Amino acid sequence: MRTIGVVALNTFREAVRDRVLYNLIFFALVMIAAAILVGQISIGIEETVIASLGLSAISFIGLLIAIFIGVGLVYKEMDKRTLYALLAKPVRRWEFLLGKFGGLVLTLVVNTAAMAAGLFLALLYVKHSLERSDSVLLVAVYFIALKLALVVALALLFSSATAPLLSILYTAGLYIAGQFIQEMRTLHSNHLNPAVATVMRWLSYILPNFSNFDVIGEAAHGRAIPSKLILQNTEYTALYCAILLLAAAAIFARRDLK
């Protein structure tokens, strides 16, 4: 665990020093500021507009960081030849992967928290005070963090097996497909071939279900999020990430690094 912690901390430090992160966070805060202006135009629904656009900006920026930095976690180390020196030390490959995962997830959590603070400051500017119902926004931010952890695990899996460009395409493709899990499960055979409908239904249980994390609409309107859903999403993310990381470790262990 100490080795994993050291790798994770170094990954976090490298990510924090990356100027791209600051540019993306700045862009997200600008989006939140723009939401205030749009909210002032939308009379009567200012708070809803600010919350919706703010959460969307946090999710979008976090997704960019998770995908584009996540797919380079392994490739960057190989390209700079630092991976070989690291693995020459008493560091197993799975410890390296797990440390990279933990470091980027920590980076995303810190960035998400910073952007969430900007969102609450924007709401405070408009409302002059925060209400208890605004706590539902914290649940939405938590779901965004869970979703990003799952995206990082996907990016790490593909980056352990293939080139960065393909890793980006595969990760983004699975993310988009995961947004339509419910639609895949409710497809009727009278609209398409029964065999295709069956395959789509089975895929819906295999692909990561990102649609369950989308509660931005409910949070923006102040609707309570069931505690059961919070527990289910937490357990689902932990289990799915564990499976992806095990697969990534198995692939990376067999990869020829020469």
Buried (B, 14 or more C-beta within 10 A) or exposed (E): EEBBBBBBBBBBEBBBEBEEBEEBBEBBBEBBBBBBEBBEEEEEBBBBBBBBBBBBBBBBBBBBBBBBBBBBBBBBBBEEEEBEEBBEEEBEBBBBBBBBBBBBBBBBBBBBEEBBEBBBBBBEEBEEEEEEEBEBBEBBBBBBBBBBBBBBBBBBBBBBBBEBEEBBBBBBEBBEBBBBBEEBBEBEEEEEEEEEBEEBBEEBEEBBBBBBBBBBEBBBBBEEBEEEBBEEBEEBBEEBBEEBBEBBBBBBEEEEEE
